[in-house]
């Protein structure tokens, strides 16, 4: 029999699912919440009652747009309450830190980006992130006391048991718990997750995956990772490493990967490797931005290399499509808008996935670009603060 503590953890997770959906989609009916979360209407009604009693959600007839139900009474909806102050989203990438401050509806009030190499010195990166949060709060016209919580993403899997970064992907972050460290610097609750998971959360609520329930978000940049959404909720796995498609082994005698294994898919398709392959054939210095321009212009060499990379990624995603049967694969990261990469992924999914699974999934570029992760971090903060 489940224990009281395990039942309470389940109930807390369900409350977060409701507040997360309200954060991303705005006011909703109880029936819509049941469909969106996969919970029963009885459970949703009970949890909504608790949230109303705690002052975290309110009932309203305002959808934020005109009611289209004719002359009858507009439906009674549930919405997050909107206290003053705001939340912050912190996106820590391998080569940048981006911070956004938003109100409790998710409207970004101010934002700042700093180019910095964060991999080898986690302490310095966290100090910078804390300073940027204070600066962006000031730009948004808010005091530090107005900050209710922070969502944070890091470019590595987080162990769900210890909240520490797993594997050796970020050598300068060993033995650090990102959320605890930023909390110590800012004095407010901090909630951390990996970048692909939060990119998935953002595209689900505000981008190319709106309205979908089963989605794989693939971030193709300096690394390769995926965020998995099942039944409208992020799936993190037992220890937090669900979606690490970049570390699928494609060759036992391949290059040593930064994770410590050999022959990982990431060693073949990450942006630095693709630039390395292409550079000898070009007189100019290539960058990811320039490669994308050449791809759009129809450059044969670039299109071939990106298409081959897409086919390699698509081979791994085909297995995921067979196992999870998603309705969308959303491509994000610095290479996510490449037509050739997307075409290669689509070709491999069609070839290697079971026909019905391949027919059910659409492969699309994300709509939020390099802001997906920080917007996902904002959504994470809003949902966790509301459910706290």
N, C-alpha and C positions, 0 to 999 in steps of 0.2 A: 504494500500500500504506500502511496506517496506520503511523505511527511508534510507537516504544516509548513516548514520552511521552503520545501520544494514547490508546494502549491502557491505560496506567496510570491516566490520568484517567477513562476509562470504567470501569475496575475499581474505582477509588475511589468513583465515583458509585454503582456497584452495591453496594458495601459500605455506603454511606450509606442506600441504599434498604432493605437488610436491617435495619440497626440502627434506622432510623426506624420500620419496621413492628413490630419487637419493642418499641420504646418505646411505640407507640400501642396495640398489641393484646396485649402480654404474651407469655408462652411460646408457641411455635408449632413444629410439626413442619417438617422440611425440605420436605415436599410442600406444606404450607400456605404456606411462604415463597416457593416457586416460583410458586404460583398468585397470591399477593398482589403479587409484584414483576414477574411476567411473564418472569422469567429461567428458563433451563432448570434441571432438577434437578442436572445435572452442574456447572453454574456455581455454583448455590447451595451444593452440597456443598463445592466448592473454597473458596469465600469463607468459609463457616462454619468450615472447617478453619483458615483464616488467622486469623479472629477469635478462635477458641478458643486458638490458639497465642499470640496477643497478650494473652490474658487478658481480652478485652473481652466475650466471651459464654461461657456455660457450658451443659452438657447437664444436663437435669433431667427428672424425671417429674411435677413439680408444676405443674399448670395454675393453681393458686390456687383450685381448686374440686375437689370429689370427682370421681374418674375414673368415667366412665359406660360403660366398655367391657366390663362384665361381670366375670367372674372371671379373665380373661386378664391377661397382663402389660401394665401401662400403657405407652403409647407414649413413646419417647424424644423429648424436646422440646429446643428451643434457647431460651435466655433471656439477656437482658443481665445481665452480672455487676453486682453492686450494691456498689460501693465506698462507703466512708464519704463524708461531705460532701454537697454538693449542687450545684445549678445555679440560675440566676436567669432569669426572663423579664421583659423590660422592654417595655411597650406605650406607645409615644409616640403620642398622638392629637393632633388639632388643638387640643383644649381640655383635655387631661389627660395625666398620666403615671401609669401603674400598674405596680407591681413585685410579683412573686411569687417566693418562694424555695421550691424543691421538692427532694425527694430524687431519686435516680436512677431510681426507679420512676415518677416524675411526681406523687407525692403532695405537694400544696401544704402547706408548713409554716407560712408566714406571708405576708401580703399587705398592700399599702398603696396608696391612691389619693390623688393630689393634683390639684386643679383648677388649671390654668395654661394660658395662651395660649402655645403653643410655636412658632407659625409664624414669628414675626419675629425670634426670637433663639435660634438653635440652640445656641450656647455655654452660655447660661443653662440651657436645657432639659437639656443633657447633664450639666452640673454638678449639677442637681437629681436627675437619674436616678441618678448615682453616689452621691450622699448617701443616696437612698432605698434603694439596694441594700444599703449598709452598715447602715442602720437595720433593714431587714427581715431581714438575716442575723442581727443581734443578737437580734431578736424570735424567730427560729427556733432560737436557741441554738447558732448556728454562728459560727466565727471567719472572718475574711477569707481565711485560708489554707485553709479548707474549701471555698471556692468554686472549682469546676473549669471553669466556663464560663458564658456568658451568651447567651441568645437575645434578639434585639431586633427590634421591628417599628416601622416609620415609615410615616406616611400619604402616601407618594409612591413612585413606582417607583424602584428602584435600578439603576444601570447595572452589568451583570454584569462589564464589563471594568474599570471604574475603581472600583467600589464606592461611587460618589458618587450623590447624589440627582439624578434627571433632571428636566427641565422647571422651570418657575418656580413650582410649586405651593407650595413652602416657601421663600419669599424669604430668610428669615434663615438658611438652611442652605446657601447657595450656597458651593461649593468645600469643603464638609465631607464627610468619609467617616464616617458614623455609627459603624460598627463600630470603625474605627481610633481615633476620638476617645474612645469609651467604654473601649476597651482601654487607652488611655493613662491614663485616670483610675482604672481598677480593677486593671490589671496581670494580667488573665486573658483567655483567648481570648473574643472576642465575635463572634457570627454574626448578621448583619442580613438582613432581608427586608421586603417591604412588608406592610401590615396585612391586605389581602385574602388574600394568599397564606397567611399564618399563621392567619387565621380559617378558611380552607379546611382547613389541616392539622389544626386542633383539632376541627372538626366531623367530619372524616374519622375521627379516632382516638377521639373521646370523645362525639360528638354525633349530629346528625341524619343524617349520611352514613356512619355505621358500616356496614361490610360492602360499601360501594359501591366501584367502581374508577374510574368516570368521572363526575366531579362538577363543577358550576360553583357556586362560592360567591359570592354577590352581597352586597356591603356597601353598604347605603343609609343614609347618615348625612349629615354635613356635606359629604361628597362622594359619589361613586359609583364603585365599582371591583369587580373580580371576581378571584377566585383560581380557577385551572383545574387540575383533577386528571385526568390521563389514565393509565390503567393502574395506578392506585394511587399515582402519583407526581406531584408538582407540576410543572406545565409553565410555565416562565418566559419562553420565547422566546429569540431570539438575543441580545438586549441587555437583557432583563429587563422589558419592558413588555407582555408578554402579559396579556390580561384587562382592559385599560384601556377598558372599555365606556362609562365616563362621558364619554369624549372622542370618541365616535362623533358625527360632525356631523349634526345634524338640521335645520339651517337656515343657509344661507350668510350671511344678514343678521341672525342672532340676536345675543344678548348676547355681549360679550367674556368668554371664560372665563379662569380663573386660569392655565391652561396656555399662554395666548397666542393661541389660536385663537378663532373665533367660532362661535356656534350649537351648542356641544357639548351633548349630552344632559344632562350634569350641571347645566347652567345652568337647566334646566327642572324637575328632579326632586329635587335635593338638599334636605335638610331646611330650610335657611335660606330657600330660594326658596319652598317650600311654605308656610312660616309667613307669609312676606310676602304671598302670594296670599290666605291665609285671614283674616289679622288684621282687615282692614277690615269684615268681616261679623260681628265678635264684640266685645262690650263688655269682656270680660275680656282680660288679657294672655295670649297663647297661648305654650305651650312644646311641645316634642316630646312630653313626658309627658302633657300635657293633651290634645293632639291624639289620642294613642292612646286615652285614656279616652273621648273623644267618638266615636271610631271604633267602639269596642266598644259604646257606648251607642246606636249607630245614627244619629248626627247626619248629616243629609242632606248638608250642605255639606262636611263633612270627608270623608264617604265618597265624594262625587263627585270631590273634588280628589285624594284618594289613589288612587282607582280610575283616574283619568286618568293619574296619574303611573305607576302600575303598567303600564298599557297601553303607555305610551311606552317604559318599560324592557323590557317583554316583547317589543316589536317588535325591539329589538336582540338580545335573548336568543334569539329565534326563529331568527335567522341563525346564531348560535352552535350552536343545537341541530341545525340542518341540517348544519353543518360538522363538529361533534364528536360528535353523537349521545350526549349524557350520559344517565345514568340518574336523575340528581337535580339540581335547582336548589335550593340552600339559601339562604334569605334571612337575612342578618345585619345588623348595624348597629343604630342607634337606632330605625329604622323597620321593621326586619325582621319584627317580630311583628304588623304591621298586617294584619288580615284583608282590608281593601279593597285594599291594595297587592298582596297576594298574589293576590287574585281577578283584579285587572287584569292582572297578569303572566301568569297561567294562561290568561286569555281571549286575549291576544295570541299566546302560544305556540301555542294551539290553532288560531288563525286563520291565522297566517303561516308556521309551521313545516310542513315536509313531514309528511303525516299519520302515517307510521310513526314519525318522530322525535318528534312531539308525543305520540303514544301511549306511547312508551317512557319519557318523563321525568315524574317527579313533582316538583311545586313545593311545598316545605315551608319552614316557619320553622325557623331554627336553634334548638338546644336550650341553647346556652351563653351566650346573651345578650351583655352587654358584656364578659364575661370571655373570649370566644373568642380574641381576639388574644393576650392574655397567656399563655393556656394553650398556644396554638400556639407562642409564643416559648419556653416551657419545653420543649415537645417538640422544637423545633429544636435547642436547646442539648443536650439529652440525646443525640439522634442524632448530632450533630457531635462531641461529646466522645467518645462511644463509638467513632466511626469514625476519630478522629484518630490 
